[in-house]
Amino acid sequence: QVQLEETGGGLVQAGGSLRLSCVASRRAFNFNGMGWFRQAPGKDREFVAAISGSGGTTYYADSVKGRFTISRDNTKKQVHLQMDGLKPDDTAVYYCASSPWSGGTELQRVTTYDRWGQGTQVTVSS
């Protein structure tokens, strides 16, 4: 059973930073595209950022481009999301996800992912 565990959420003031981390137990981790999604109350789950299996290609939602950075360490089976310049609109539960696809624009779609973490709450106060 593949498991994903997120850490690093919390409460931060607007303009602050947080770093989310996700540890995966999936075999052949370096073949899996990884993504971060978020879901605010009453809203659909939305794409935030994704990274190809090799780490060579990254994708970002327009709303976070230039503020968030996704990275991965395949030796440790970890993926990270560095979030800077946080805004109250970034408040949501953030989910780490693993895809059987190693890359491509499909990594921006929720349906591309077959494994999800439990989520970690990020709250940004104004």
C-alpha positions in Angstrom: 0.0 0.0 0.0 1.5 3.3 -1.1 1.5 5.9 1.6 2.0 9.7 1.4 2.5 11.7 4.5 2.5 15.5 4.5 4.1 17.7 7.1 4.8 21.4 7.5 1.4 23.1 7.6 0.5 25.7 10.1 -0.6 29.2 10.8 1.3 32.1 9.3 0.8 35.8 8.7 0.3 37.2 5.2 3.7 37.7 3.5 5.2 34.8 5.5 6.6 31.5 4.4 6.0 27.8 5.0 7.6 24.7 3.6 5.5 21.6 3.1 7.1 18.2 2.8 5.8 14.8 1.6 7.4 11.5 2.2 6.3 8.6 -0.1 6.6 4.9 0.3 6.1 4.2 -3.4 8.5 1.9 -5.2 10.4 3.4 -8.1 9.6 6.9 -6.8 11.7 8.5 -9.4 9.3 7.3 -12.1 6.3 9.0 -10.5 5.2 12.6 -11.2 4.3 14.3 -7.9 1.9 17.1 -7.3 0.5 19.4 -4.7 -3.2 20.3 -4.7 -5.3 22.4 -2.3 -8.9 22.6 -1.2 -10.5 25.5 0.6 -13.8 25.1 2.3 -16.7 25.0 -0.2 -14.4 24.8 -3.2 -13.1 22.1 -5.5 -9.7 20.7 -5.1 -7.3 22.7 -7.3 -3.9 22.2 -8.8 -1.0 24.1 -7.1 2.3 22.6 -8.5 3.7 19.5 -10.0 7.1 18.0 -10.8 8.2 15.3 -13.2 9.8 12.1 -12.0 13.3 13.2 -12.8 12.7 16.6 -11.3 13.6 18.3 -14.5 10.2 19.8 -15.3 7.9 21.7 -13.0 4.4 23.1 -13.4 2.6 25.8 -11.4 -0.8 27.3 -11.2 -0.9 30.9 -12.3 -2.0 31.9 -8.8 1.2 30.7 -7.2 3.7 31.2 -9.9 6.7 33.2 -8.7 5.8 32.6 -5.0 5.9 28.8 -4.6 8.6 26.4 -5.6 8.3 22.6 -5.9 11.3 20.3 -5.6 12.0 16.7 -5.0 14.7 14.4 -3.5 14.5 11.0 -5.2 17.1 9.5 -2.8 14.8 10.2 0.1 11.5 9.8 -1.7 10.5 13.3 -0.7 8.8 16.2 -2.4 8.7 19.7 -1.0 6.7 22.9 -1.6 8.3 26.1 -0.5 5.6 28.7 -0.2 6.7 32.4 0.1 4.7 35.6 0.0 1.7 33.8 1.4 -1.7 35.4 1.0 -5.0 34.8 2.9 -6.3 33.3 -0.4 -3.7 30.5 0.0 -5.6 29.2 3.1 -6.6 25.6 2.4 -5.8 22.0 3.1 -2.8 21.0 1.0 -2.5 17.5 -0.4 0.5 15.7 -1.8 -0.3 13.3 -4.6 1.5 10.6 -6.6 0.9 9.8 -10.3 1.8 6.8 -12.4 2.7 9.3 -15.1 6.3 10.5 -14.9 5.7 13.8 -16.6 3.7 15.9 -19.0 1.0 18.5 -18.7 -1.3 15.8 -17.4 0.3 16.3 -14.0 -1.9 19.4 -13.7 -5.0 17.4 -13.5 -6.5 15.8 -10.4 -7.5 12.7 -12.2 -3.9 11.9 -13.2 -3.1 11.0 -9.6 -3.9 7.7 -8.0 -2.4 8.2 -4.5 -3.2 11.0 -2.1 -2.0 12.0 1.4 -4.3 13.0 4.2 -3.6 16.7 3.8 -2.1 19.4 6.0 -3.8 22.6 6.9 -2.3 25.9 5.9 -3.9 29.1 7.3 -2.7 32.6 6.3 -4.0 35.4 8.5 -4.3 39.0 7.2 
